[in-house]
Each structure stands twice: as C-alpha cells, then as structure tokens.
Amino acid sequence: MQGDEDLDAEQSVESEEDGYEVGAWGDEGEEDEGGWGEEGEEGEDVPGKALWVHGSATLPDAPKTEEGKLVVYVEKQEALGLVGTRGHRPSGILTILLKKYWPGLYRTIPDGPQKLALKWEDYHAAPCGVMTTTTEDGRRVVPTCAQVVLRTFWEHYKVSVGTDQQEATAVLELMAKKNLRDTFYHIRQLAISHYYAEQGKRRNKDRVIAENLTIEDDTGWERARVAEAYEQLQEEFQQKMHGYEVACSASRQHDREQTKALFEALRTGAPPPLYVEPPVVPPLPKMPTKTEFLAQVYGRTPVSALPYY
C-alpha cells in the first residue's frame, strides 16, 4: 500500500505468454470501465487490445502559506465538505495518506509481538518513522501513524470560519475509520481485476463482485484445492463404508443368534427368548463420480454443503 505511483505515469506490461498489453493508468485515479476501448464486450478476451488498469494517486504538495490551503467544513457526522468547487476532495487526500502511512506489520514495543494494521486504532498504536522530534534532554519522540496522517492532512486544509477545529478533527477520524473499511474492500477487487488484466482478460470490479471471483479461480491453486477436497471425500467415504459393513455384519450376527435361541426354545419347550433390537445400520454411503463432484464445486456449491460430504 505504501508504493504510490504518479497518475500521469503510464505503465505497460507485456505478457510473455499471450502478447497482451496492459495499458496506462486512468485519469484522476479512477478505474477506467472501458477496458477494451471501443471494441470488445465485458468479459471478452481479445488479443492485441490494450487493457486499462487502475492507478494509485500521489499526494500533492502542501501549500506553502496558510492562505493557500483549501477550506473545509463539517458537512455531516462522518464527512468534511470542501468549500468551493475546485481542489482535491478531503476524502481523497485522506485515503492517499492512509495508504502512504499504513503501518503494515508493527510492534508497539521492541521485540514485541507483531500485529497487522487493519483498523484506525492500529494507526494510533503504531509508531511512524517520519516527523520525529528530539526533546531538550535528547529524547527522541516518535509520533504514531495516526498523528502523522492528521498532521499532514491539516497541512493541506484549514477549517472555515465558524467551524471548530477539534470538531473537524473528530469528524476526520470518523472518516478515517470508514475509508479504511472501504479501502481494504476495494483493494481486493482491484487486485483481482489487475491479475486478470495481466492475463489479457477484462474483469472489472462489478464482475469480480457479482461472480465472486478470486485469483485462485484462474490458477493451479484452485485445481489443487479441488483435487485435495475430492481425495478427502474419498477417504471419508471409505471410512463410512467400513462403518456400514461393520454394522451390517453385527446385524446379521444378531439375527443368527436370535434365530438360534428361538429354535433352541422350541426344541426344549422353554419360553421363547425376549426380542432384542438389532444394531442400527446406517444408510448406504454414496460417493459422487469426479465429474459430478466438479460440476457441483464449480457450480459454486461449497464442498461442505455437498450431499455426500
């Protein structure tokens, strides 16, 4: 997340296998929904057509004076609004800062356990290696990633007249929590879209979500996972068959003993033996063919939900 590329820089990736080209970054950091340009429908794999992929925006330079800062106001509970129509939206700059200063795996104490930063609370806990200061007695003060994000944000913006600075900062923190949730969700979709683009296939974010696509769907990992699941299913089928055969054998033995006792009572004139319930025999296990199994798995039926499982 920390590697930010310039929107104006074009990236072209040539696939050694298919000769497809993955084209340039889209404008304003938005995902280009055109995909193939003027030709090609959604999902078509057309050789020789450029695919456009989503790029990362970079942080603009902060104004040198207070007068040059953009003005924001508290628009609603979880949003800051921009005064005027020109300039970067506060939410967009905040998202760039969250990516730029993402803590990743961090420790709160030296040699302590590592934790993966997934929430805004992690930004408050994780130390950041920039904007450090030194006290008069020589102690090095290291700010948290949250402090760096907030401080950098206010280098670009200022509050409007009548807007309380503390209230605006509190709203900014609420925005950070929401933006992080949305960012991690969208990054997964974009990563999958980029992966398919490198294979010369157009799969935009809407299709990734609608079809629940994963990178594994197009690799040997998926095939290996399915093969392993089928082998496990076979092992469990063998165990169930063994249990079924043992139960059937016990039931037959029970019938023989009951019949023998009954004939012995008839021969000797003794009272007939009391009836004893036979052992319970489970249903005959079923095992799908590999074709049936694959048809259900790739029909998006979870393996654990299969009737044979």
C-alpha positions in Angstrom: 0.0 0.0 0.0 2.9 2.3 0.5 4.0 2.3 -3.1 2.3 5.2 -4.7 2.7 5.8 -8.5 2.1 9.0 -10.3 -1.2 9.1 -12.1 0.5 10.6 -15.2 3.0 7.8 -15.5 2.0 5.1 -17.9 2.6 1.5 -17.1 2.7 -1.1 -19.9 3.1 -4.7 -19.1 3.8 -7.2 -21.8 2.6 -10.8 -21.2 5.3 -13.3 -22.4 2.7 -16.0 -22.9 -0.1 -14.2 -24.8 1.4 -10.9 -26.0 -1.4 -8.8 -24.4 -0.7 -5.3 -23.3 -1.9 -3.9 -20.0 -2.3 -0.2 -20.7 -2.0 3.1 -18.9 -3.3 4.4 -15.6 -6.7 6.0 -15.7 -7.4 9.8 -15.1 -7.9 11.2 -11.7 -7.1 7.9 -10.0 -10.5 6.4 -11.1 -10.8 3.0 -12.6 -11.4 3.0 -16.4 -14.5 1.0 -17.1 -13.9 1.0 -20.8 -11.4 -1.9 -20.6 -11.1 -2.7 -24.3 -11.6 0.8 -25.6 -14.1 0.9 -28.5 -14.3 -2.8 -29.2 -14.8 -5.9 -27.1 -17.7 -6.6 -24.7 -17.4 -7.2 -21.0 -15.5 -10.5 -20.3 -14.2 -11.0 -23.8 -10.6 -12.0 -24.1 -9.5 -10.1 -27.3 -5.8 -10.4 -28.3 -4.0 -7.2 -29.1 -6.3 -4.9 -27.3 -5.0 -2.6 -24.5 -6.4 -3.1 -21.0 -6.6 -0.1 -18.8 -5.9 -0.7 -15.1 -6.5 1.4 -12.0 -3.6 3.5 -10.8 -2.7 5.0 -7.4 -2.9 8.7 -6.8 0.0 10.6 -5.3 -0.1 13.2 -2.5 0.0 16.7 -4.0 2.5 19.2 -2.5 1.2 21.1 0.5 0.6 24.8 0.2 3.5 27.0 1.4 1.2 29.5 3.1 -1.9 29.4 5.3 -3.8 31.3 2.6 -3.1 28.6 0.0 -4.8 25.9 2.0 -8.2 24.6 0.8 -11.1 25.3 3.2 -13.3 22.6 4.7 -16.3 22.5 6.9 -18.2 19.8 8.8 -20.8 18.6 6.2 -22.3 15.8 8.2 -21.3 13.4 11.1 -18.7 11.4 9.1 -17.7 13.8 6.4 -15.9 17.1 5.8 -17.1 19.2 2.9 -14.9 21.3 0.6 -15.7 25.0 0.3 -15.9 25.8 -3.4 -15.8 23.5 -6.4 -12.0 23.4 -7.2 -9.4 21.4 -5.4 -8.9 17.9 -4.1 -11.7 16.4 -2.0 -10.8 15.8 1.6 -11.8 12.1 1.4 -9.5 11.5 -1.5 -6.5 13.1 0.2 -7.2 11.2 3.4 -7.3 7.9 1.5 -3.9 8.7 0.0 -2.5 9.4 3.5 -3.9 6.2 4.9 -2.1 4.2 2.2 1.1 6.2 2.4 1.4 5.8 6.2 -0.1 2.4 6.5 1.8 0.7 9.4 1.7 -2.8 7.9 3.1 -5.2 10.5 4.1 -3.2 13.5 5.3 -3.6 17.1 4.3 -1.4 20.0 7.5 -2.3 21.9 10.9 -3.5 20.6 11.0 -7.3 20.1 7.3 -7.5 21.0 4.7 -9.4 19.0 3.8 -8.2 15.6 0.3 -7.1 14.6 -1.2 -6.4 11.2 -2.7 -2.9 10.9 -6.3 -3.2 9.7 -8.2 -0.5 11.7 -7.7 3.1 12.5 -7.0 2.1 16.1 -3.8 0.4 14.7 -2.7 3.7 13.3 -3.0 5.2 16.8 -0.9 2.3 18.3 1.8 2.0 15.6 4.9 4.2 15.7 5.8 6.1 12.5 9.3 6.8 11.3 8.6 10.3 10.0 8.1 13.7 11.7 10.2 12.5 14.7 11.4 15.2 17.1 14.0 15.5 19.8 13.4 17.0 23.3 15.8 19.3 25.1 17.2 16.4 27.1 17.9 14.4 24.0 15.0 12.0 24.0 13.7 11.0 20.6 9.9 11.4 20.2 8.3 9.2 17.6 4.7 10.1 16.6 2.1 7.4 15.8 0.9 6.9 12.2 -2.4 8.4 13.1 -0.7 11.6 14.3 1.3 11.8 11.1 -1.9 11.3 9.0 -3.8 14.0 10.8 -0.9 16.4 10.9 -0.3 16.0 7.1 -4.0 16.4 6.3 -4.1 19.8 8.1 -1.1 20.9 6.1 -3.3 20.8 3.1 -6.6 22.1 4.6 -7.9 24.6 7.1 -11.4 24.9 8.7 -13.9 27.5 7.6 -14.8 30.5 9.7 -17.2 29.3 12.4 -16.1 25.6 12.2 -14.5 24.3 15.4 -11.0 22.7 14.7 -11.5 20.0 17.3 -14.9 19.0 15.9 -13.5 18.9 12.4 -10.6 16.6 13.6 -13.0 14.3 15.3 -15.1 14.0 12.1 -11.8 13.4 10.2 -11.1 10.4 12.5 -14.5 9.0 11.8 -13.8 9.5 8.1 -10.5 7.6 8.5 -12.3 4.6 10.1 -14.8 4.4 7.2 -12.2 5.0 4.5 -10.1 2.1 5.8 -13.0 -0.3 5.7 -13.8 0.8 2.1 -10.2 0.8 1.0 -9.4 -2.8 2.1 -12.6 -4.0 0.5 -11.9 -2.2 -2.9 -8.2 -3.2 -2.9 -9.2 -6.8 -3.0 -11.4 -6.2 -6.1 -8.8 -4.2 -7.9 -6.0 -6.7 -7.2 -8.2 -9.4 -8.8 -9.0 -7.1 -11.8 -5.3 -6.3 -12.3 -4.4 -10.0 -12.1 -6.9 -10.9 -14.9 -5.7 -7.9 -16.9 -2.2 -9.3 -16.8 -3.6 -12.5 -18.3 -5.3 -10.4 -21.1 -8.8 -10.8 -19.6 -11.1 -7.9 -18.7 -12.8 -8.5 -15.3 -13.9 -5.1 -13.9 -14.8 -4.6 -10.2 -18.6 -5.1 -10.7 -18.0 -8.5 -12.3 -15.5 -9.6 -9.7 -18.1 -8.9 -7.0 -21.1 -10.4 -9.0 -19.3 -13.7 -9.8 -17.3 -13.8 -6.5 -14.1 -14.2 -8.5 -10.8 -14.9 -6.8 -7.2 -15.2 -8.1 -7.3 -18.9 -7.3 -10.1 -19.4 -9.8 -7.6 -19.0 -12.7 -4.6 -20.8 -11.3 -3.5 -24.3 -10.4 -4.1 -23.5 -6.7 -7.9 -23.9 -7.3 -7.4 -27.2 -9.1 -5.1 -28.5 -6.4 -7.6 -27.4 -3.7 -10.5 -29.2 -5.5 -8.3 -32.4 -6.1 -7.4 -32.4 -2.4 -11.1 -32.0 -1.4 -12.0 -34.9 -3.6 -9.3 -37.1 -2.1 -10.6 -36.2 1.3 -14.1 -37.1 0.3 -12.9 -40.5 -0.9 -11.1 -41.1 2.4 -14.3 -40.2 4.3 -16.3 -42.4 2.0 -14.0 -45.4 2.8 -14.4 -44.8 6.5 -18.2 -44.6 6.2 -18.2 -47.8 4.1 -16.2 -49.6 6.7 -18.6 -48.5 9.4 -21.5 -49.6 7.2 -20.0 -53.0 6.7 -19.3 -53.5 10.4 -22.9 -52.5 11.3 -24.3 -54.9 8.6 -22.1 -57.8 10.0 -23.2 -57.1 13.5 -26.9 -57.0 12.4 -26.5 -60.4 10.6 -24.8 -61.9 13.7 -27.6 -60.6 15.8 -30.2 -62.2 13.6 -28.4 -65.6 13.7 -28.2 -65.5 17.5 -31.8 -64.6 17.8 -32.9 -67.4 15.4 -30.7 -70.0 17.1 -32.2 -69.0 20.5 -35.7 -69.3 19.2 -35.2 -72.8 17.7 -33.5 -73.9 20.9 -36.5 -72.8 22.9 -38.9 -74.7 20.5 -36.8 -77.8 20.8 -36.7 -77.8 24.6 -40.1 -76.4 25.3 -38.6 -73.5 27.1 -40.2 -70.0 26.9 -39.2 -68.1 23.7 -36.4 -65.6 24.2 -37.1 -62.0 24.7 -36.8 -59.9 21.5 -33.7 -57.8 21.4 -33.4 -54.8 19.0 -30.7 -55.3 16.3 -27.8 -52.9 15.9 -28.6 -49.8 13.9 -27.4 -50.0 10.3 -26.5 -46.5 8.8 -27.7 -45.7 5.3 -25.5 -46.9 2.5 -22.8 -44.3 1.8 -22.8 -42.6 -1.6 -19.8 -41.4 -3.5 -20.1 -39.0 -6.4 -18.1 -39.5 -9.5 -15.3 -36.9 -10.2 -17.5 -35.4 -12.9 -20.5 -35.0 -10.5 -18.2 -33.6 -7.8 -16.6 -31.0 -10.2 -20.0 -30.0 -11.5 -21.2 -29.1 -8.0 -18.0 -27.4 -6.9 -17.7 -25.2 -10.0 -21.4 -24.5 -9.6 -20.3 -22.6 -6.5 -21.7 -25.2 -4.1 -19.4 -25.2 -1.0 -17.7 -28.6 -0.6 -19.0 -28.9 2.9 -22.5 -28.4 1.6 -22.4 -31.4 -0.8 -25.0 -34.1 0.0 -22.2 -36.7 0.0 -19.9 -34.8 2.4 
